[in-house]
């Protein structure tokens, strides 16, 4: 015996037997309002905890000294004249608010085949005044640390680039492989 039953909607305006678990639409005719809600599935609830924690906790950790490293970069840069190429990866913050008395460091390992690698640290207020920049120049294959003292609290930026200026013969351009980690102590 085959018994056929007629499907009846469980909710008003339900058009099929599909489960509508992810979205709920509630209408309150007395208040003339429509309320839309969504059930949070699986690990989605972690986003509501982790995202604010990361957005607030990471910068606070750097400023209090609990976290030391701000970033990492490993690249190969080549150039000369009007062209340049680079490949590699970069992760981290290069512009940040630093307090008077903090020390910013850049640990580097560079293989300089031609040209040089310039590491610069400067206040955003003196960004246009190149004389106010603190610089460290790497002209040969070496490993080391560039240390910059923060003289007054403010927004600062770290940057680096390959340049044709160095011990290479004129016209040779620059060719550098480097790995950097930077942070605050």
C-alpha positions in Angstrom: 0.0 0.0 0.0 1.4 3.3 -1.0 0.2 6.1 1.1 0.7 9.7 -0.1 0.6 12.5 2.2 0.3 16.1 1.3 3.1 18.4 2.4 2.0 21.3 4.6 4.2 24.2 5.4 5.4 24.5 9.0 5.7 28.3 8.7 3.7 30.9 6.9 5.1 31.7 3.4 7.3 28.5 3.4 7.4 27.4 -0.3 9.3 24.1 -0.1 10.4 21.3 2.3 14.0 22.6 2.4 15.2 23.4 5.8 15.5 27.1 6.5 17.8 26.8 9.5 20.3 29.4 8.5 17.9 32.3 8.3 14.9 33.3 10.3 12.4 36.1 9.4 10.1 37.3 12.1 7.3 39.8 11.6 5.6 41.5 14.5 2.4 43.0 13.1 1.7 44.9 16.3 5.0 46.8 16.2 5.2 47.0 12.4 8.7 45.6 12.5 10.6 42.9 10.6 13.5 41.2 12.4 16.1 39.1 10.5 18.4 36.8 12.3 20.9 34.1 11.4 22.0 31.1 13.3 25.7 31.0 13.7 27.0 27.6 12.5 30.2 25.8 13.4 33.4 27.8 14.2 31.9 31.1 13.0 31.4 32.2 16.6 35.2 32.2 17.0 35.4 35.2 14.6 33.4 37.3 17.1 36.0 36.5 19.7 39.3 36.3 17.7 38.9 39.3 15.4 38.4 41.9 18.2 41.1 40.1 20.2 43.6 40.4 17.3 42.6 44.0 16.4 43.0 45.2 20.0 45.4 42.8 21.5 48.2 42.7 18.9 48.9 46.5 18.8 48.6 46.6 22.6 51.0 43.7 22.9 53.6 45.6 20.8 53.3 48.8 22.8 53.6 47.1 26.2 56.5 45.0 25.0 54.8 41.6 25.3 55.2 41.1 21.6 58.5 42.0 20.0 58.4 41.3 16.3 56.3 43.5 14.0 57.0 41.8 10.7 59.0 39.6 8.3 60.1 40.0 4.7 62.1 37.8 2.4 62.6 39.1 -1.2 64.8 39.2 -4.2 65.1 42.6 -5.8 66.8 43.5 -9.0 66.9 46.7 -10.9 68.7 49.4 -12.7 67.8 52.4 -14.8 64.0 52.6 -15.1 63.1 49.0 -14.4 63.0 46.9 -11.3 61.7 43.4 -10.3 61.0 41.9 -7.0 59.7 38.5 -5.8 59.1 37.1 -2.3 56.8 37.7 0.6 56.2 40.3 3.2 54.1 40.2 6.3 53.7 42.7 9.1 53.4 46.4 10.0 55.9 49.0 8.7 54.1 52.1 10.0 53.2 52.3 13.7 53.0 54.7 16.7 56.2 54.4 18.9 56.8 56.0 22.3 59.9 58.0 23.3 62.6 55.7 24.6 61.6 52.6 22.6 64.2 50.9 20.3 63.2 49.7 16.9 65.3 47.0 15.4 65.7 45.4 12.0 67.5 42.0 11.9 68.7 41.4 8.3 70.5 38.8 6.3 71.4 40.1 2.9 73.3 38.8 -0.1 74.3 41.8 -2.1 75.5 40.9 -5.6 75.3 44.5 -6.9 74.2 47.8 -5.5 73.2 48.1 -1.8 70.2 47.7 0.5 69.0 50.8 2.3 67.1 50.4 5.5 65.4 53.7 6.7 63.4 54.7 9.8 61.7 58.1 9.9 58.9 60.0 11.6 55.9 60.7 9.4 56.1 64.4 10.3 59.6 64.5 8.8 58.8 62.3 5.9 59.7 65.0 3.3 62.9 65.9 5.1 65.4 63.2 4.0 68.0 64.7 6.3 65.9 63.7 9.3 65.8 60.0 8.3 67.8 57.4 10.1 69.5 55.1 7.7 71.5 51.9 7.6 73.2 50.9 4.4 74.2 47.2 3.6 76.8 47.2 0.8 78.0 43.6 1.0 76.8 40.1 1.9 76.3 40.2 5.6 74.1 39.4 8.6 73.4 42.0 11.2 71.0 44.3 13.1 70.1 47.9 12.5 69.0 49.7 15.6 67.0 53.0 15.7 66.2 54.9 18.9 62.8 56.7 19.1 63.6 60.3 20.2 60.0 61.4 20.6 56.6 59.7 20.6 54.8 59.7 17.2 54.0 57.8 14.1 57.1 56.3 12.4 57.7 54.2 9.3 60.3 51.6 8.4 61.2 51.0 4.8 63.9 49.5 2.7 64.9 49.2 -0.9 67.6 48.2 -3.3 69.6 51.0 -4.8 72.3 51.3 -7.4 74.4 53.3 -4.9 77.1 51.1 -3.4 80.4 49.5 -4.2 79.3 48.1 -7.5 80.7 49.4 -10.8 78.6 52.1 -12.5 75.8 50.8 -14.7 75.6 47.4 -12.9 72.2 48.2 -11.2 71.3 46.3 -8.0 70.7 42.6 -7.3 69.9 41.7 -3.7 68.4 38.8 -1.8 67.4 39.7 1.7 65.5 38.5 4.7 64.3 41.0 7.4 62.5 40.8 10.7 61.7 44.0 12.5 60.2 44.9 15.8 60.4 47.0 19.0 62.3 46.5 22.2 
